[in-house]
Amino acid sequence: MKKIKVFAPATIANVGPGYDILGLALEGVGEHLEMELLDTDGIIIHPILDYPELPLSPDKNIAGIVSQAMLHKLGLKHGLSIKIEKAVKPGSGLGSSGCTAAATAFALNELLGQAFSASELVEFAMLGEKATSGKAHADNVAASLMGGFCIVKSYHPLEILNIPFPKDLQIVVVHPQIEVKTADSKKILKKEMALPDVITQMGNIAALISGLTTSNYDWIRSGMNDLIAEPIRSYLIPGFAQAKSLAMENGALGCSISGSGPSIFAFCENEDQAQEVGEKWKRFYTNLDIDSKIYLSKINARGTYKMEES
């Protein structure tokens, strides 16, 4: 096999209280990437439609950084042609860079005869995240690669847990069409927390995970309070407090910031409820004169997958 096309799903990272340790994959939105092994040396990254500002140099583009690391690990010097079709806007909080990194790692691994394990692919993909945000976090790329709901149990060594989740749990996302850079949003976070807040945050994570694994929506609701990122990052998102109130007033189980924002997500018990929250969010941001996109999804169990090959 010399050519492959893959799809990598968009993601929600942090997922309420789980800063840098929780991530889930979304359905129906993500990124397509086509990769071809070349007989010549060098990595060619083709211009990316609608995103002329993204670098095409292999040393600066996420796909180039990830693929070079993988080839170097095996001592190979394959030439590559990489075409990226982005449906997730950079700076959206929906794992745009993670999609590229996951798609690249998966695609090249397939072309190389599956030389690397799933855990190794996550580590390679994390290099792409480091290039964009300054930190090699795994919550986006693990969820995009593996699908489902992921827990980053540890980074040294890297240990990813993929846990059960309610198959009917609905997610609604609003993406106000403004940009929040992950690197910038990380800089404003506090470096320390008071012990009582740490204890509360750990309890919230435990309740959320317990609710997910047992399909207990009351526990999911009780665990969706974040004391680390949301109180600070919410100031970067126009109308966040009102948008969250709208979701909760209309029956959402919980609502928080997706990744570093500005996207906001809510868990809902059923599709009708999710649609209602999405419609209210759309009207709300229209009234603020801010364009927005709404996504409705369940948790995507599949992760990154091969679309076609030749």
C-alpha positions as CSV (number, residue, x, y, z in Angstrom):
1,M,0.0,0.0,0.0
2,K,1.5,3.3,-1.1
3,K,-1.5,5.7,-0.6
4,I,-4.2,6.1,2.0
5,K,-7.0,8.5,3.0
6,V,-8.1,8.6,6.7
7,F,-10.6,10.5,8.8
8,A,-9.7,11.8,12.3
9,P,-12.6,13.0,14.5
10,A,-12.7,16.3,16.3
11,T,-12.6,16.1,20.1
12,I,-13.6,17.6,23.4
13,A,-10.7,17.8,25.8
14,N,-10.7,18.5,29.6
15,V,-14.4,17.5,29.7
16,G,-15.4,19.7,32.6
17,P,-13.1,19.0,35.6
18,G,-10.6,16.8,33.7
19,Y,-8.0,19.3,32.8
20,D,-5.4,17.6,30.4
21,I,-6.6,14.1,31.5
22,L,-10.0,13.6,29.9
23,G,-11.0,13.6,26.3
24,L,-13.8,12.3,24.0
25,A,-14.2,11.9,20.3
26,L,-17.1,13.5,18.4
27,E,-19.2,12.1,15.5
28,G,-19.5,13.7,12.1
29,V,-16.9,16.4,12.3
30,G,-13.2,16.1,11.9
31,E,-10.4,16.1,9.4
32,H,-9.6,14.1,6.2
33,L,-5.9,13.5,5.3
34,E,-4.5,11.8,2.3
35,M,-0.9,10.5,2.4
36,E,1.2,8.9,-0.3
37,L,4.6,7.3,-0.2
38,L,6.9,8.8,-2.8
39,D,10.0,7.4,-4.5
40,T,11.7,10.8,-4.1
41,D,13.1,12.2,-0.8
42,G,11.3,15.0,1.2
43,I,7.9,15.6,2.6
44,I,5.5,17.7,0.5
45,I,2.5,19.2,2.3
46,H,0.1,20.6,-0.1
47,P,-1.7,24.0,0.4
48,I,-4.6,23.6,2.8
49,L,-7.9,25.0,1.4
50,D,-9.3,28.0,3.3
51,Y,-6.2,28.1,5.6
52,P,-3.4,29.8,3.7
53,E,-1.9,30.9,7.0
54,L,-1.0,27.4,8.1
55,P,2.7,26.6,7.4
56,L,3.6,24.0,4.8
57,S,7.2,23.4,5.8
58,P,7.6,19.9,7.2
59,D,9.6,21.4,10.1
60,K,6.7,23.6,11.1
61,N,3.5,21.9,10.0
62,I,2.0,19.4,12.4
63,A,1.8,16.6,9.8
64,G,5.4,17.1,8.9
65,I,6.6,17.1,12.5
66,V,4.8,13.9,13.4
67,S,5.7,12.0,10.2
68,Q,9.4,13.0,10.4
69,A,9.6,11.7,14.0
70,M,8.0,8.4,13.0
71,L,10.3,7.9,10.0
72,H,13.4,8.9,12.1
73,K,12.4,6.4,14.8
74,L,12.6,3.6,12.2
75,G,15.6,5.0,10.4
76,L,13.7,5.5,7.2
77,K,13.8,8.3,4.6
78,H,10.6,7.9,2.7
79,G,9.3,10.8,0.7
80,L,5.7,11.7,1.5
81,S,2.9,13.6,-0.1
82,I,0.3,14.9,2.4
83,K,-3.0,16.5,1.6
84,I,-5.1,17.9,4.5
85,E,-8.8,18.8,4.4
86,K,-9.7,20.7,7.5
87,A,-13.3,20.9,8.8
88,V,-12.2,21.9,12.3
89,K,-11.1,25.5,12.5
90,P,-7.7,26.1,14.3
91,G,-8.3,27.8,17.6
92,S,-11.8,26.4,17.9
93,G,-11.3,24.3,21.1
94,L,-12.3,21.1,19.1
95,G,-8.9,19.6,18.7
96,S,-8.0,21.0,15.2
97,S,-4.2,20.4,15.7
98,G,-5.0,17.0,17.4
99,C,-7.0,15.9,14.3
100,T,-4.0,16.6,12.1
101,A,-1.6,14.9,14.4
102,A,-3.8,11.8,14.9
103,A,-4.6,11.5,11.2
104,T,-0.9,11.8,10.3
105,A,0.2,9.2,12.9
106,F,-2.5,6.7,11.9
107,A,-2.0,7.1,8.1
108,L,1.8,6.8,8.2
109,N,1.6,3.8,10.5
110,E,-0.7,2.0,8.0
111,L,1.6,2.7,5.1
112,L,4.5,1.4,7.2
113,G,2.8,-1.9,7.9
114,Q,1.6,-0.9,11.4
115,A,5.1,-0.7,12.8
116,F,3.9,1.2,16.0
117,S,1.4,0.4,18.7
118,A,-1.6,2.6,19.6
119,S,0.2,4.0,22.6
120,E,3.3,4.9,20.5
121,L,1.0,6.6,17.9
122,V,-0.4,8.8,20.7
123,E,3.2,9.8,21.7
124,F,4.1,10.7,18.2
125,A,0.9,12.7,17.8
126,M,1.7,14.6,21.1
127,L,4.7,16.1,19.3
128,G,2.3,17.9,17.0
129,E,0.4,19.3,20.0
130,K,3.7,20.5,21.6
131,A,4.5,22.4,18.4
132,T,1.3,24.3,18.5
133,S,0.6,24.8,22.2
134,G,4.0,24.4,23.8
135,K,2.9,21.3,25.8
136,A,2.7,17.7,24.6
137,H,-0.7,16.9,26.1
138,A,-2.5,13.7,25.1
139,D,-6.2,14.3,25.8
140,N,-7.1,15.4,22.3
141,V,-4.9,13.1,20.3
142,A,-5.7,10.0,22.3
143,A,-9.4,10.5,21.9
144,S,-9.1,11.3,18.2
145,L,-6.9,8.2,17.5
146,M,-8.6,5.7,19.8
147,G,-12.2,7.0,19.9
148,G,-14.5,6.8,22.8
149,F,-13.9,8.5,26.2
150,C,-10.2,8.5,27.2
151,I,-8.5,9.1,30.5
152,V,-4.8,10.1,30.5
153,K,-3.8,8.2,33.6
154,S,-0.2,9.2,33.5
155,Y,2.3,10.8,31.1
156,H,5.5,9.2,32.5
157,P,5.0,6.5,31.3
158,L,2.2,7.3,29.0
159,E,-0.9,5.4,30.1
160,I,-4.3,5.8,28.4
161,L,-7.5,4.3,29.7
162,N,-10.5,3.9,27.4
163,I,-13.6,3.6,29.6
164,P,-17.3,2.6,29.0
165,F,-19.8,5.4,28.4
166,P,-23.6,5.8,27.9
167,K,-24.2,5.0,24.2
168,D,-27.2,7.4,24.1
169,L,-25.5,10.4,25.8
170,Q,-26.0,13.4,23.6
171,I,-23.5,16.2,23.1
172,V,-24.2,19.7,21.8
173,V,-21.4,22.1,20.9
174,V,-21.5,25.7,19.9
175,H,-18.5,27.2,18.2
176,P,-18.6,31.0,18.3
177,Q,-16.5,32.0,15.2
178,I,-13.7,33.6,17.1
179,E,-10.2,32.2,17.8
180,V,-8.7,31.3,21.2
181,K,-5.1,30.0,20.9
182,T,-4.3,27.1,23.1
183,A,-0.9,28.4,24.0
184,D,-2.4,31.7,25.1
185,S,-5.2,30.1,27.2
186,K,-2.7,27.9,29.0
187,K,-0.6,30.9,30.0
188,I,-3.4,32.5,32.0
189,L,-4.2,29.5,34.2
190,K,-3.1,29.5,37.8
191,K,-0.1,27.4,38.6
192,E,-1.3,26.4,42.1
193,M,-4.6,25.5,43.8
194,A,-5.7,25.5,47.4
195,L,-6.0,22.0,48.9
196,P,-9.8,22.3,49.5
197,D,-10.2,23.1,45.8
198,V,-8.0,20.2,44.8
199,I,-10.1,17.8,46.9
200,T,-13.3,19.2,45.3
201,Q,-11.9,18.9,41.8
202,M,-10.9,15.2,42.5
203,G,-14.4,14.5,43.8
204,N,-15.9,16.0,40.6
205,I,-13.7,13.9,38.4
206,A,-14.5,10.7,40.3
207,A,-18.3,11.4,40.1
208,L,-18.1,12.2,36.4
209,I,-16.2,9.0,35.5
210,S,-18.4,6.9,37.8
211,G,-21.5,8.4,36.1
212,L,-20.1,7.7,32.6
213,T,-19.1,4.1,33.3
214,T,-22.4,3.2,35.0
215,S,-24.7,5.4,32.8
216,N,-25.8,7.3,35.9
217,Y,-26.8,10.7,34.6
218,D,-27.2,12.2,38.1
219,W,-23.6,11.5,38.8
220,I,-22.5,12.9,35.5
221,R,-24.5,16.1,36.4
222,S,-22.9,16.3,39.8
223,G,-19.3,15.9,38.4
224,M,-19.4,18.5,35.7
225,N,-18.1,21.4,37.8
226,D,-14.5,22.7,37.0
227,L,-12.4,24.8,39.3
228,I,-9.3,24.9,37.2
229,A,-9.8,26.1,33.7
230,E,-13.4,27.3,33.3
231,P,-13.4,30.1,35.9
232,I,-10.4,31.8,34.1
233,R,-10.8,30.8,30.5
234,S,-14.5,31.7,30.5
235,Y,-13.5,35.4,30.4
236,L,-12.0,34.8,26.9
237,I,-15.4,33.6,25.5
238,P,-18.1,36.2,24.9
239,G,-21.4,35.4,26.6
240,F,-20.1,32.2,28.3
241,A,-22.0,32.6,31.5
242,Q,-25.3,33.3,29.7
243,A,-24.7,30.4,27.3
244,K,-24.1,28.0,30.2
245,S,-27.2,29.3,32.0
246,L,-29.3,28.7,28.8
247,A,-28.0,25.1,28.6
248,M,-28.7,24.3,32.3
249,E,-32.1,26.0,32.3
250,N,-33.1,23.8,29.4
251,G,-32.2,20.5,31.1
252,A,-28.5,19.9,30.2
253,L,-26.7,17.5,32.5
254,G,-23.6,19.8,32.5
255,C,-21.9,22.5,30.4
256,S,-18.3,23.6,30.1
257,I,-15.6,24.8,27.8
258,S,-14.4,22.5,25.1
259,G,-10.6,22.4,25.2
260,S,-9.2,25.9,25.5
261,G,-12.4,27.4,23.9
262,P,-14.1,29.3,22.5
263,S,-16.4,26.2,21.8
264,I,-18.8,25.3,24.6
265,F,-20.3,21.9,25.0
266,A,-23.2,20.4,27.0
267,F,-24.2,16.8,27.9
268,C,-27.9,16.1,27.3
269,E,-30.1,13.1,28.0
270,N,-31.7,12.9,24.6
271,E,-31.5,14.3,21.1
272,D,-34.5,16.6,21.4
273,Q,-33.0,18.3,24.4
274,A,-29.6,18.7,22.6
275,Q,-31.3,20.2,19.6
276,E,-33.2,22.7,21.8
277,V,-30.0,23.8,23.6
278,G,-28.3,24.1,20.2
279,E,-31.1,26.3,18.8
280,K,-31.1,28.6,21.8
281,W,-27.3,28.9,21.6
282,K,-27.5,29.8,17.9
283,R,-30.1,32.5,18.6
284,F,-28.1,33.8,21.5
285,Y,-24.9,34.3,19.6
286,T,-26.8,35.7,16.6
287,N,-28.2,38.3,19.0
288,L,-24.6,39.1,20.0
289,D,-23.7,39.6,16.3
290,I,-21.3,36.6,16.5
291,D,-21.5,33.9,13.9
292,S,-21.5,30.4,15.3
293,K,-21.7,26.7,14.3
294,I,-23.7,24.1,16.2
295,Y,-22.7,20.4,16.3
296,L,-24.9,17.6,17.7
297,S,-23.1,14.3,18.4
298,K,-22.8,11.2,20.5
299,I,-19.5,10.0,21.8
300,N,-17.7,8.5,18.8
301,A,-16.4,5.0,19.7
302,R,-14.5,4.5,16.4
303,G,-11.7,7.1,16.4
304,T,-9.4,7.6,13.4
305,Y,-10.0,5.2,10.6
306,K,-9.0,4.3,7.0
307,M,-11.3,5.6,4.3
308,E,-9.7,4.2,1.2
309,E,-6.4,2.8,0.0
310,S,-4.6,2.1,-3.2
